[in-house]
């Protein structure tokens, strides 16, 4: 082999090496950009989910507080031996709580959009349990009474709602913490 041929072959090997390095660099950069976009998308989804879960749990907490306050008003009406008219005035609060429970049902669609579906499905039992509490209180208020049986029914409904709310919150936490990986 003469020097000219060796030089041409050497140049070809150099060009091939440079082209190979360029192609590998291109694919590595492309892969890195794709991975970065996936990571950013996961962060965005996680942030949106966290916000939806937090808003839902916040509204649940506010409704629970208001249900407890309503129950305490019924106890006070009983202790004060209030007139039927006074009992009926508290019915407006019961109606407002019912409207807030309906709003919570509408808000649960945000969880369907935020996903995953398994968590959105858990909103049904939460809303149902809160509605059970509301029904116990409303029945007692409409009947102008707060008796031992009403208190026991409320405690049972409250315990049941506490269980499903805890299950919902635990599952939401698991989902968010799993997405960190």
C-alpha positions in Angstrom: 0.0 0.0 0.0 1.4 3.3 -0.9 1.4 6.5 1.2 -1.5 8.1 -0.8 -3.8 5.2 -0.3 -2.9 5.0 3.4 -3.6 8.7 3.8 -7.0 8.4 2.0 -7.9 5.4 4.2 -6.8 7.2 7.3 -8.9 10.3 6.3 -11.9 8.0 5.7 -11.6 6.4 9.1 -11.4 9.8 10.7 -14.5 11.0 8.8 -16.3 7.8 9.7 -15.3 8.2 13.4 -16.4 11.9 13.4 -19.7 11.0 11.8 -20.3 8.1 14.2 -19.5 10.4 17.2 -21.9 13.0 15.8 -24.7 10.5 15.3 -24.2 9.1 18.8 -24.1 12.6 20.3 -27.3 13.4 18.5 -29.2 10.4 19.8 -27.9 10.9 23.3 -29.0 14.5 23.3 -32.4 13.6 21.8 -32.8 10.9 24.5 -31.9 13.3 27.2 -34.3 15.9 26.0 -37.1 13.3 25.9 -36.3 12.2 29.4 -36.3 15.7 30.6 -39.7 16.4 29.0 -41.1 13.3 30.6 -39.8 14.3 34.0 -41.3 17.8 33.6 -44.6 16.3 32.6 -44.6 14.0 35.6 -43.8 17.0 37.9 -46.7 19.0 36.4 -49.2 16.1 36.7 -48.1 15.5 40.3 -48.5 19.2 41.1 -52.0 19.3 39.6 -52.9 16.2 41.5 -51.6 17.5 44.8 -53.6 20.7 44.3 -56.8 18.8 43.4 -56.4 16.4 46.3 -55.6 19.2 48.8 -58.7 21.2 47.7 -60.9 18.2 48.0 -59.6 17.3 51.5 -59.9 21.0 52.6 -63.5 21.1 51.6 -64.2 17.8 53.4 -62.6 19.2 56.5 -64.7 22.4 56.4 -67.9 20.4 55.9 -67.0 18.1 58.8 -66.4 21.1 61.0 -69.8 22.6 60.0 -71.6 19.3 60.6 -70.1 19.2 64.1 -71.2 22.8 64.7 -74.7 22.0 63.4 -74.8 19.0 65.8 -73.8 21.3 68.7 -76.6 23.7 67.8 -79.1 20.9 68.0 -77.7 20.0 71.4 -78.1 23.6 72.5 -81.7 23.7 71.2 -82.5 20.6 73.2 -80.9 22.0 76.4 -82.6 25.4 75.9 -85.9 23.6 75.2 -86.3 25.8 72.2 -89.6 26.4 70.4 -90.4 24.6 67.1 -89.9 27.9 65.3 -86.3 28.1 66.6 -85.7 24.6 65.5 -87.0 25.4 62.0 -84.5 28.3 61.8 -81.7 25.9 62.0 -83.1 24.1 59.0 -81.6 26.9 56.8 -78.2 25.7 58.0 -79.1 22.2 57.1 -80.0 23.3 53.6 -76.8 25.2 53.2 -74.8 22.1 54.2 -76.8 20.0 51.7 -75.8 22.5 49.0 -72.1 22.3 50.0 -72.3 18.5 49.8 -73.6 18.9 46.2 -70.8 21.2 45.5 -68.4 18.6 46.8 -69.9 16.1 44.3 -69.2 18.5 41.5 -65.7 19.1 42.8 -65.0 15.4 42.7 -65.0 15.7 38.9 -61.7 17.6 39.3 -60.3 14.4 40.9 -61.5 12.4 37.9 -59.6 14.8 35.6 -56.5 14.8 37.9 -56.5 11.0 38.2 -55.9 8.3 38.7 -59.4 6.8 38.4 -59.0 4.6 41.5 -58.8 7.7 43.7 -61.7 9.4 41.9 -63.8 6.3 42.7 -63.0 6.8 46.4 -64.8 10.2 46.4 -68.2 8.4 46.1 -67.9 6.7 49.6 -66.6 9.9 51.1 -69.4 12.0 49.9 -71.9 9.3 50.8 -70.6 9.1 54.3 -70.8 12.9 54.8 -74.3 12.8 53.5 -75.2 10.1 56.0 -74.0 12.5 58.8 -76.0 15.3 57.3 -79.1 13.1 57.1 -78.9 12.1 60.8 -78.7 15.7 61.8 -81.4 16.9 59.5 -83.9 14.2 60.7 -83.3 15.2 64.3 -83.7 18.8 63.5 -86.9 18.3 61.5 -88.3 16.2 64.4 -87.4 19.0 66.9 -85.3 16.7 69.0 -81.8 15.6 69.9 -82.0 12.4 71.8 -79.6 9.7 72.8 -80.4 7.6 69.8 -79.7 10.6 67.5 -76.4 11.2 69.2 -75.5 7.5 68.8 -76.5 7.5 65.1 -74.4 10.6 64.6 -71.4 9.1 66.3 -71.6 6.0 64.1 -72.0 8.0 60.9 -69.1 10.2 62.0 -66.9 7.2 62.6 -67.8 5.7 59.2 -67.0 8.9 57.4 -63.7 9.2 59.3 -62.8 5.8 58.0 -63.5 6.5 54.4 -61.9 9.9 54.6 -58.7 8.4 56.1 -58.7 5.8 53.3 -59.0 8.5 50.7 -56.3 10.6 52.2 -54.0 7.6 52.6 -54.5 6.5 49.0 -53.9 10.1 47.8 -50.7 10.3 49.8 -49.5 6.9 48.4 -50.2 8.0 44.8 -48.3 11.3 45.3 -45.3 9.6 47.0 -45.1 6.9 44.4 -44.9 9.4 41.6 -41.7 10.8 43.2 -39.8 7.8 41.9 
